[in-house]
Amino acid sequence: MSPSTFVVEPQPAAPALPQTAVVRGHGLVKRFGTGTSAVDALRGVDVAFETGSFTAIMGPSGSGKSTLLHILAGLDRPTEGWVEIDGTRLDRLSDRDLTLLRRRSVGFVFQSYNLLPVLTAEENITLPLRIGGKRADREWLETLIEAVGLGDRRTHRPAEMSGGQQQRVAVARALVSRPAVVFGDEPTGNLDSTSSREILELLRRAVDDLGQTIVMVTHDPSAATIADRVVFLADGSIAGIEEQPTIDDILDHLRAPAP
């Protein structure tokens, strides 16, 4: 080989995220503040969520789990990295197009039910469709109302329903547009243990029977056991993943000292 000849060694490729994932996040960084006071809530997180899967995200307060959820749902933009939902990169969308994508492809269940008090249960469920100028598919709507057990509450307003019933309305509202993914931010945080279990079982059925993809932030190890896997965050980074988690698996991980 002559002195002027050189060879460029191929660089190792970054691990590929699953191509069947309905939601993918790559190199996600979220930085608050600037200069020496800057704080990174997320530090280069890579995640992928398969179609028809149920994932729980856990971590101590300040670990970045709610920040990650909001960025994945398109409610906030990362400082670095990108999110893809149903084949569309969110960083390439205008604010208007991002709003339209969220309306079409994302459902969200909040800890506070966020129902409009002047609307009935059925009207709250169909509200996202009406905002988008669409009519509800009556067969699908009936299927949802039956699935969430609100057949005798469809004309009731939120003040006439229990907390568990209101959250059932919120779950049906998240599912009514048949989104690519439903995100839950502590969806059982305001409920008693019985209502919590009912809502979790409802979410599980949405995955098993309807093929829905669900990503849920929770602080409750018992709630997380209903998921297919748990992603643990610590200090803005992924600290571990448990597949088919048991309560002991989750507790062992939460008790483990930070590396």
C-alpha positions as CSV (number, residue, x, y, z in Angstrom):
1,M,0.0,0.0,0.0
2,S,1.5,3.4,-1.0
3,P,1.9,6.1,1.6
4,S,-0.9,8.1,0.1
5,T,-3.4,5.3,0.4
6,F,-5.6,5.1,3.4
7,V,-8.6,3.1,4.5
8,V,-11.6,4.5,6.4
9,E,-12.7,1.9,8.9
10,P,-16.6,1.6,9.1
11,Q,-18.0,3.1,12.2
12,P,-20.3,0.9,14.3
13,A,-23.9,1.7,13.7
14,A,-26.2,2.8,16.6
15,P,-28.5,0.1,17.8
16,A,-31.5,0.0,15.5
17,L,-34.9,0.6,17.1
18,P,-37.6,-2.0,16.2
19,Q,-39.1,-1.1,12.9
20,T,-42.5,-2.4,14.1
21,A,-42.6,0.2,16.8
22,V,-45.6,2.6,16.7
23,V,-43.7,5.2,18.9
24,R,-40.0,5.7,18.9
25,G,-37.8,8.2,20.6
26,H,-34.1,8.6,19.7
27,G,-31.4,10.5,21.6
28,L,-34.0,12.5,23.7
29,V,-32.5,15.3,25.7
30,K,-34.6,17.9,27.6
31,R,-32.7,20.8,29.1
32,F,-34.1,23.4,31.3
33,G,-32.2,26.7,31.9
34,T,-28.9,27.7,30.3
35,G,-25.3,28.0,31.3
36,T,-24.1,26.7,34.6
37,S,-27.7,26.6,35.9
38,A,-28.9,24.2,33.1
39,V,-30.5,21.0,34.2
40,D,-31.0,18.0,31.9
41,A,-34.3,16.3,32.7
42,L,-33.6,13.7,30.0
43,R,-30.1,12.6,29.0
44,G,-30.1,10.9,25.6
45,V,-33.0,8.5,26.0
46,D,-33.8,5.8,23.3
47,V,-37.1,4.1,23.6
48,A,-39.5,2.2,21.3
49,F,-43.0,0.8,21.9
50,E,-44.4,-2.0,19.8
51,T,-47.9,-1.9,18.4
52,G,-50.4,-3.6,20.8
53,S,-48.1,-3.4,23.8
54,F,-48.6,-2.1,27.3
55,T,-45.6,-0.3,28.9
56,A,-45.3,1.3,32.3
57,I,-42.7,4.0,33.0
58,M,-41.5,4.2,36.6
59,G,-38.9,6.2,38.5
60,P,-38.4,8.4,41.6
61,S,-39.6,12.0,41.6
62,G,-37.4,14.0,39.3
63,S,-36.3,11.0,37.2
64,G,-37.8,12.5,34.1
65,K,-40.7,10.1,33.6
66,S,-43.4,12.7,33.1
67,T,-41.1,14.8,30.9
68,L,-40.5,11.7,28.7
69,L,-44.2,11.0,28.5
70,H,-45.0,14.6,27.4
71,I,-42.3,14.6,24.8
72,L,-43.4,11.2,23.4
73,A,-47.0,12.5,23.2
74,G,-46.0,15.6,21.4
75,L,-47.1,17.9,24.2
76,D,-43.5,19.2,24.6
77,R,-40.5,19.3,22.2
78,P,-37.1,17.8,23.2
79,T,-34.0,20.0,23.3
80,E,-32.2,17.3,21.2
81,G,-33.3,14.1,19.5
82,W,-36.6,13.2,17.8
83,V,-39.9,11.3,18.3
84,E,-41.7,9.3,15.7
85,I,-45.4,8.4,16.0
86,D,-47.0,6.0,13.5
87,G,-44.3,6.7,11.0
88,T,-44.2,10.5,11.3
89,R,-41.3,12.5,12.8
90,L,-42.7,15.1,15.1
91,D,-39.6,17.4,14.8
92,R,-40.5,17.9,11.1
93,L,-44.0,19.2,11.8
94,S,-45.3,22.7,12.3
95,D,-47.2,23.5,15.4
96,R,-50.4,23.2,13.5
97,D,-49.5,19.9,11.9
98,L,-48.4,18.6,15.3
99,T,-51.8,19.5,16.8
100,L,-53.5,17.6,13.9
101,L,-51.3,14.6,14.4
102,R,-52.0,14.5,18.1
103,R,-55.8,14.8,17.4
104,R,-55.6,11.9,15.0
105,S,-53.0,9.5,16.4
106,V,-52.7,10.2,20.2
107,G,-55.0,9.6,23.1
108,F,-54.2,10.9,26.6
109,V,-55.6,9.9,30.0
110,F,-54.6,12.4,32.7
111,Q,-54.6,11.9,36.5
112,S,-57.3,14.6,36.7
113,Y,-60.1,13.5,34.5
114,N,-60.3,16.8,32.5
115,L,-64.0,16.4,31.7
116,L,-66.2,19.3,30.8
117,P,-68.8,19.7,33.5
118,V,-71.6,20.9,31.2
119,L,-71.3,17.8,28.9
120,T,-72.8,14.4,29.4
121,A,-70.6,11.3,29.5
122,E,-71.3,10.5,25.9
123,E,-70.6,14.1,24.8
124,N,-67.3,14.2,26.7
125,I,-66.3,10.9,25.0
126,T,-67.0,12.2,21.5
127,L,-65.6,15.7,22.1
128,P,-62.2,15.1,20.4
129,L,-64.1,14.0,17.2
130,R,-66.3,17.0,17.3
131,I,-63.4,19.3,17.7
132,G,-61.9,17.8,14.6
133,G,-65.2,18.2,12.7
134,K,-65.8,14.4,12.6
135,R,-68.9,12.3,13.4
136,A,-68.6,9.5,15.8
137,D,-68.8,6.0,14.4
138,R,-71.9,4.8,16.3
139,E,-71.0,1.2,16.3
140,W,-67.5,1.9,17.7
141,L,-69.0,4.4,20.2
142,E,-71.5,1.7,21.4
143,T,-68.6,-0.8,21.7
144,L,-66.6,1.6,23.8
145,I,-69.4,2.6,26.1
146,E,-70.2,-1.0,26.7
147,A,-66.5,-1.8,27.2
148,V,-66.1,0.9,29.9
149,G,-69.4,-0.1,31.6
150,L,-71.2,3.3,31.2
151,G,-74.3,2.2,29.4
152,D,-76.5,3.5,32.3
153,R,-74.4,6.7,32.7
154,R,-74.1,8.0,29.2
155,T,-76.5,10.9,29.8
156,H,-75.0,11.8,33.2
157,R,-72.7,14.8,33.7
158,P,-69.4,14.5,35.6
159,A,-70.9,15.8,38.9
160,E,-73.3,12.9,38.8
161,M,-70.6,10.3,38.5
162,S,-68.0,8.8,40.9
163,G,-64.3,9.4,40.3
164,G,-63.9,5.9,38.8
165,Q,-66.8,6.5,36.4
166,Q,-65.3,9.8,35.4
167,Q,-62.0,8.2,34.6
168,R,-63.9,5.5,32.6
169,V,-65.2,8.4,30.5
170,A,-61.7,9.7,30.1
171,V,-60.4,6.3,28.9
172,A,-63.2,6.0,26.4
173,R,-62.5,9.6,25.2
174,A,-58.8,8.6,24.7
175,L,-59.9,5.6,22.6
176,V,-62.7,7.0,20.6
177,S,-60.6,8.2,17.7
178,R,-58.8,4.8,17.5
179,P,-55.4,6.5,18.0
180,A,-52.1,4.9,17.3
181,V,-51.1,5.2,21.0
182,V,-52.7,6.1,24.3
183,F,-50.5,7.8,26.9
184,G,-51.5,7.7,30.6
185,D,-50.1,10.1,33.2
186,E,-50.8,8.5,36.6
187,P,-54.3,7.6,35.4
188,T,-55.2,5.9,38.7
189,G,-53.5,8.5,40.9
190,N,-56.8,10.0,42.2
191,L,-58.7,6.8,42.6
192,D,-59.3,4.4,45.4
193,S,-57.9,0.9,45.2
194,T,-61.0,-0.7,43.7
195,S,-61.5,2.0,41.1
196,S,-57.8,1.9,40.3
197,R,-57.9,-1.9,39.6
198,E,-61.0,-1.4,37.4
199,I,-59.3,1.3,35.3
200,L,-56.1,-0.8,35.0
201,E,-58.1,-3.8,33.9
202,L,-60.0,-1.7,31.4
203,L,-56.6,-0.5,29.9
204,R,-55.4,-4.0,29.8
205,R,-58.5,-5.1,27.8
206,A,-58.0,-2.2,25.4
207,V,-54.6,-3.8,24.6
208,D,-55.6,-7.4,24.5
209,D,-59.0,-7.0,22.9
210,L,-58.7,-3.9,20.8
211,G,-55.0,-4.0,19.9
212,Q,-54.3,-0.6,21.5
213,T,-50.8,0.5,22.4
214,I,-50.5,2.1,25.8
215,V,-47.7,3.9,27.6
216,M,-48.4,4.7,31.2
217,V,-46.4,6.6,33.8
218,T,-47.1,5.3,37.3
219,H,-45.5,5.4,40.8
220,D,-47.5,2.4,41.9
221,P,-45.7,-1.0,41.6
222,S,-49.0,-2.9,41.8
223,A,-50.3,-0.8,38.9
224,A,-47.2,-1.5,36.9
225,T,-47.6,-5.3,37.1
226,I,-50.5,-5.1,34.6
227,A,-48.1,-3.9,31.9
228,D,-46.1,-6.1,29.5
229,R,-42.9,-4.4,30.6
230,V,-41.7,-1.6,32.8
231,V,-39.1,1.0,31.8
232,F,-37.3,2.4,34.8
233,L,-35.8,6.0,34.7
234,A,-33.2,7.5,37.0
235,D,-31.7,10.9,36.7
236,G,-33.0,11.3,33.1
237,S,-31.6,8.0,31.8
238,I,-33.0,4.5,31.4
239,A,-31.9,2.5,34.5
240,G,-33.4,-0.8,33.5
241,I,-36.3,-2.7,31.8
242,E,-38.3,-5.6,33.2
243,E,-40.3,-7.8,30.8
244,Q,-43.5,-9.4,32.2
245,P,-42.8,-7.9,35.6
246,T,-43.9,-9.3,38.9
247,I,-44.4,-7.1,42.0
248,D,-41.1,-8.6,43.4
249,D,-39.2,-7.7,40.2
250,I,-40.4,-4.1,40.4
251,L,-39.8,-3.7,44.1
252,D,-36.3,-5.2,43.8
253,H,-35.4,-2.7,41.1
254,L,-36.8,0.2,43.0
255,R,-34.9,-0.8,46.1
256,A,-31.6,-1.3,44.2
257,P,-29.0,1.4,44.8
258,A,-28.2,3.8,42.0
259,P,-25.1,2.7,40.0
